[in-house]
Every structure is written in structure tokens, then in C-alpha cells.
Amino acid sequence: MLQDIINSATGENHSTVDDRQQRKWLTLHNREALYGYLFAMPVILGLLIFTLIPLISALYYSFTDYDLLTKANWVGFANYQQLWHDPLWYKSLSVTLLYALISVPLGLIGSLGLAMLLNREVIGVRFWRAVFYLPVVFPAVGASLIWLTMFNANDGLFNTILTFFHLPPYTWVSEPETALPSMIIFSLWGMGGSMLIWISGLRSISTDLYDAAKVDGANAWHQFWSVTLPMLSPVMLFNLIIGIISSLQIFTQAEVVTAGGPLHATFFIVLYIYQEAFQDFKMGYASAIAWMLFLLIALLTVLVLRTSGSWVYYAGGDRRE
């Protein structure tokens, strides 16, 4: 009887201690979770206030006739139906897609080439990395004004160089035939951001892979094709998606340099949204265009992700399924 009482008391004490430890752990866990949410709150609030709420608001206004001054009138799918018969929408869509189709691959190739050149431990390499990254942090409007000056068909820097080498001057952004190619050249100004990401990917490749390739007799090209590119494919996927999203949303450079001209040769989708919303005060129609752009970006992003399983490789040579 006495032993039973002792065992019962001992078991109760153990249970009490366990309960206390569990409550203490839960309290610590809740405190850590609270701190985590507090530190993440600025980002969460930023996403809610500047992304999610405007996105939902634009969806609502896309079904209305709204001029920013009077009450929005519900019109249903009228704005989207108007898009199917709007020649300016098709013009902006074709210009934007053509720009992205050319500028994104050129940016990927150019930034990868820069990364491979600057992925060497030589004297001054840090300086050159900073030089090529500087355009990324340079104000977009300031950079656009500089390029507008260089694009000047009369005394711009580019035509001055061509004249120095006894070559005919180029019309650059002053003619419809050359305006879009000039903007594509301008897009290469910001390759420094992708370059740094490529460099980080190059540094993560084990040198053992290159040593094994050399033993097998692979030359520099075979090493690049069979080792470097497959191991960089996750980085390539990231840069490709970011490049697509950025190119489809080009605005500042085109607004400052060409304002969509000449003859709508550089009339990008975001320029059309800006024109409809803040020049013609057709906020409902501009919201519909914005949502069509959002769906286009989402569609292309999903398409890239779905097809990445055939060419993206991760550590150990596993393919993304």
C-alpha cells in the first residue's frame, strides 16, 4: 500500500514536470513565432498595401467605366470586348513581345559572357564587376536621358563614333525602322544584375567536374557545353523568368527616350496603360489592359516553368520534374 502511494505520488510529480516543460516549450515556440511575424510584418504589409490590394482593385475597375473623378459605373466585360477590336492594343502587344523575344536572349547571353570574363581572380576584377553592376543602381530616368543624348542623330555619341570611322550615321530612335532595335540595345545597359547572379552560379560549380572533363579529353567548348551550362541551368531559369517579366513591363526607358514613337514603333503595353489611365482618364479600360498584361506574364512564366523539366538540372544531375 505504501509503495503504491509512493509510486502514485512520483508519477504525478513526473507528469507535472512534463506538463510544465511542455507549456514552457509552447510559450517559447509562440514567442519565436511572434518575433518572426513582427520581423516579416513590413514585407507582409508592403505586399498587401502595394501589391495585393491594387491588384484586386484593378480587377474590379477593369469591369467598370471609371475616370478617376466620378463614380465608377459597372459595365461588365465591355472593356475586355473592346480590346479585341482595338488596333493600338494589338500594336502594343506585338511591339512588347518582339522586344522581349530579342532583348531577353541577348541579355542572357551578354550577361553570361561578362560573368565568365569576370569570374577570374585577376588584378582589378572587383573594380570591373562594380563598373558593370553600376548601371543597375543608376536612376532609370537619368540613364534614359543619357542614352537619349547618345542616340541623337545629329551630334550624338554613337553617330560621332561612326563618323570617326567613316561610317554612315544611323537614325537610332528618330525613325520607326530603327527605334525598336535602338531600345533593344539600350536594354543591354542593365546586364550587371544578371551578371552577378551568373557569377554566383559559376562559383558554385565544383572544380572536380572540370578536372574529370579534362581527363576525358574535353576541350574548353565541350567543358562549357557539358559542364557549365547544365550546372548553370537553375540560374538560367531564374534569369530567364526575371528577364521576361522585366521586358514585358518596360516603361521608363521608352517614355523618356521615345514616348512610344515614332509612329508607335516603341509603343509598349505599359505605355498604353499609362496613356489610357493618366492622359485619357480611362482607368477602367487601363485596368483591363493591365490585367491582360498580368495574365500574359503569368502564362509565359508558367510555360517556362512547365518546360524547364527538360533542361534544368540540379545537384547530382537530377532533372526538375
C-alpha positions in Angstrom: 0.0 0.0 0.0 2.8 2.4 1.0 4.7 1.6 -2.3 1.6 2.3 -4.3 1.2 5.6 -2.7 4.8 6.5 -3.3 4.6 5.4 -7.0 1.4 7.3 -7.4 3.0 10.5 -6.0 6.1 10.0 -8.0 4.2 9.5 -11.2 2.1 12.6 -10.5 5.2 14.7 -10.0 6.7 13.5 -13.2 3.5 14.3 -15.0 3.5 17.8 -13.5 7.1 18.3 -14.6 6.4 17.1 -18.1 3.4 19.4 -18.3 5.4 22.4 -17.2 8.2 21.6 -19.7 5.6 21.3 -22.5 4.0 24.6 -21.6 7.4 26.3 -21.4 8.3 24.9 -24.9 4.9 26.1 -26.3 5.5 29.5 -24.8 9.0 29.7 -26.3 7.7 28.5 -29.6 4.9 31.1 -29.6 7.3 33.8 -28.7 9.7 32.9 -31.6 6.7 32.8 -34.0 5.6 36.2 -32.8 9.1 37.7 -33.3 9.2 36.1 -36.7 5.9 37.6 -37.8 7.0 41.0 -36.4 10.2 41.0 -38.4 8.3 39.9 -41.5 5.4 42.4 -41.0 7.0 45.2 -43.1 7.2 42.9 -46.1 3.8 41.4 -45.5 2.2 44.9 -45.2 4.1 46.0 -48.3 2.8 43.1 -50.3 -0.8 43.7 -49.0 -0.8 47.5 -49.5 1.2 47.9 -52.7 0.6 44.6 -54.5 -2.5 42.6 -53.4 -4.9 45.5 -52.8 -4.0 47.3 -56.0 -4.3 44.0 -57.9 -7.8 43.3 -56.6 -8.8 47.0 -57.1 -7.6 46.9 -60.7 -9.6 43.7 -61.3 -12.7 45.4 -60.1 -12.1 48.6 -62.1 -11.5 46.6 -65.2 -15.2 45.8 -65.2 -16.2 49.5 -64.8 -16.2 52.8 -66.6 -14.1 55.0 -64.3 -12.4 58.3 -65.0 -10.9 59.0 -61.5 -13.2 61.9 -60.9 -16.7 60.4 -60.9 -18.2 57.2 -59.5 -17.2 54.0 -61.3 -20.1 52.5 -63.4 -20.2 48.8 -63.8 -20.0 47.8 -67.5 -19.2 44.1 -67.2 -16.9 42.7 -69.9 -17.2 45.7 -72.1 -13.6 46.8 -71.6 -12.3 43.3 -72.5 -14.6 43.1 -75.5 -13.2 46.5 -76.7 -9.7 45.1 -76.5 -10.5 42.6 -79.2 -11.2 45.4 -81.6 -8.5 47.8 -80.5 -5.7 48.2 -83.1 -3.5 50.0 -80.5 -3.7 47.0 -78.1 -2.5 44.7 -80.8 0.2 47.1 -81.8 1.5 47.4 -78.2 1.3 43.7 -77.7 3.3 42.9 -80.9 5.9 45.6 -80.1 6.3 44.3 -76.5 6.5 40.7 -77.4 9.1 41.4 -80.2 11.1 43.5 -77.8 11.1 40.7 -75.2 11.8 38.0 -77.8 15.1 39.7 -78.8 16.2 41.6 -75.7 15.9 38.7 -73.2 18.1 36.2 -75.1 20.6 38.9 -75.8 20.7 39.9 -72.2 21.1 36.3 -71.1 24.0 35.7 -73.5 25.7 39.0 -72.8 25.5 38.8 -69.0 26.7 35.2 -69.1 29.7 36.3 -71.3 30.5 39.1 -68.8 30.2 36.7 -65.9 32.6 34.2 -67.4 35.1 37.0 -68.2 34.9 38.4 -64.6 34.8 35.1 -62.8 38.6 35.2 -62.6 40.8 36.1 -59.7 42.9 38.7 -61.5 44.0 42.2 -60.5 41.2 44.7 -60.9 38.4 42.2 -61.4 36.5 43.6 -58.4 36.6 47.1 -60.0 35.2 45.8 -63.3 32.5 43.9 -61.6 31.5 47.2 -59.8 31.7 49.1 -63.1 29.3 46.7 -64.9 27.0 46.5 -62.0 26.7 50.3 -61.6 24.0 50.7 -64.3 21.7 48.5 -62.2 21.6 51.1 -59.3 21.8 54.1 -61.6 18.4 56.1 -61.7 16.4 54.9 -64.7 15.4 58.4 -65.7 18.9 59.7 -65.6 20.2 56.7 -67.6 17.4 57.3 -70.2 18.4 60.9 -70.6 22.0 60.0 -71.1 21.0 57.4 -73.8 18.7 59.9 -75.4 21.6 62.2 -75.8 23.8 59.4 -77.2 21.0 58.4 -79.6 20.9 61.9 -81.1 21.0 61.5 -84.9 22.9 64.8 -85.4 25.7 65.0 -82.8 25.1 62.0 -80.5 28.0 59.9 -79.2 27.1 56.9 -81.3 27.0 58.8 -84.6 30.1 60.7 -83.7 31.9 57.4 -83.4 30.5 56.1 -86.7 31.6 59.3 -88.4 35.1 59.0 -86.9 35.4 55.6 -88.6 34.0 57.0 -91.9 30.7 55.1 -91.5 27.3 56.5 -92.4 25.3 57.8 -89.4 22.4 55.8 -88.0 19.0 57.2 -87.4 18.6 55.4 -84.0 15.3 56.4 -82.3 14.3 59.1 -84.8 12.9 56.6 -87.4 10.3 53.8 -86.9 12.6 51.2 -88.5 15.4 51.8 -86.1 13.7 52.9 -82.9 12.9 49.4 -81.5 16.4 48.0 -82.3 17.8 51.0 -80.5 15.7 50.3 -77.4 16.9 46.7 -77.5 20.5 47.9 -77.5 19.6 50.2 -74.6 18.2 47.1 -72.7 21.7 45.7 -72.5 22.7 48.6 -70.2 21.3 46.7 -67.2 23.1 43.3 -67.7 25.1 43.8 -64.5 22.3 42.4 -62.2 22.1 39.1 -64.2 25.9 39.1 -64.4 26.3 38.9 -60.6 23.8 36.0 -60.4 25.7 34.2 -63.2 28.9 34.7 -61.3 27.4 33.2 -58.1 26.3 30.2 -60.1 29.7 29.8 -61.7 31.4 29.8 -58.3 29.1 27.1 -57.1 30.3 24.6 -59.7 32.8 22.1 -58.3 36.2 22.2 -60.0 36.2 18.4 -59.8 33.8 18.3 -62.7 36.1 20.3 -64.9 39.1 18.1 -63.8 37.1 15.0 -64.8 36.2 16.5 -68.1 39.8 17.3 -68.8 40.8 13.8 -68.0 38.2 12.6 -70.6 39.8 14.9 -73.2 37.1 17.6 -73.3 38.3 20.9 -74.7 37.1 24.3 -73.5 33.9 24.3 -75.6 32.9 20.7 -74.5 33.5 21.7 -70.9 31.2 24.7 -71.3 28.5 22.8 -73.1 28.6 19.6 -71.0 29.5 21.0 -67.5 29.0 24.7 -67.2 25.6 25.1 -68.9 23.9 22.1 -67.2 25.2 23.2 -63.8 24.0 26.8 -64.5 20.6 25.8 -65.7 18.8 26.7 -62.4 20.4 30.1 -62.6 19.4 30.4 -66.3 15.8 29.6 -65.3 15.8 32.3 -62.7 17.4 34.9 -65.1 15.0 33.9 -67.9 11.9 34.4 -65.8 13.1 37.7 -64.4 14.1 38.9 -67.8 10.7 38.0 -69.3 8.9 39.8 -66.5 11.1 42.9 -66.7 11.0 43.2 -70.5 7.2 42.9 -70.7 6.9 45.8 -68.1 9.3 48.2 -69.8 8.1 51.8 -69.3 10.6 54.4 -68.0 13.2 54.0 -70.7 10.6 54.1 -73.5 8.7 57.0 -72.0 11.8 59.2 -71.7 13.6 58.2 -74.9 10.8 57.7 -77.4 7.4 58.3 -75.7 6.1 55.4 -77.7 7.1 56.8 -81.1 7.9 57.4 -83.8 4.6 56.2 -85.3 4.1 53.8 -82.3 7.3 51.9 -83.1 8.1 51.6 -79.4 4.5 51.7 -78.1 4.9 49.2 -75.3 1.9 47.8 -73.3 2.7 49.7 -70.1 3.0 52.9 -72.1 -0.5 52.2 -73.4 -1.8 51.6 -69.8 -0.2 54.9 -68.7 -1.7 56.8 -71.6 -5.2 55.4 -71.1 -5.2 55.9 -67.3 -3.4 59.2 -66.7 -3.8 61.0 -70.0 -7.2 60.0 -71.3 -8.5 59.2 -67.7 -9.9 55.8 -68.8 -9.0 54.0 -65.6 -11.4 51.1 -66.3 -10.0 50.4 -69.7 -6.4 50.8 -68.5 -7.1 48.3 -65.7 -8.4 45.8 -68.3 -5.1 46.2 -70.2 -3.1 45.8 -67.0 -4.9 42.6 -66.2 -4.3 41.3 -69.7 -0.6 42.1 -69.2 -0.7 40.3 -65.8 -2.2 37.2 -67.4 0.3 37.3 -70.3 3.2 37.4 -67.8 1.7 34.6 -65.7 1.1 32.5 -68.8 4.7 32.8 -70.0 6.1 32.2 -66.6 4.1 29.0 -66.1 5.0 27.9 -69.6 8.7 28.4 -68.8 8.4 26.5 -65.5 6.5 23.7 -67.1 9.0 23.2 -69.8 12.0 23.6 -67.5 11.9 19.9 -66.6 13.6 19.0 -69.9 16.6 21.3 -69.5 17.0 22.3 -65.8 19.4 20.2 -63.8 20.1 20.4 -60.1 22.8 19.0 -57.8 23.6 15.4 -58.6 22.4 15.7 -62.2 18.7 15.4 -61.2 16.2 16.9 -63.6 13.4 19.0 -62.5 10.2 17.1 -63.0 
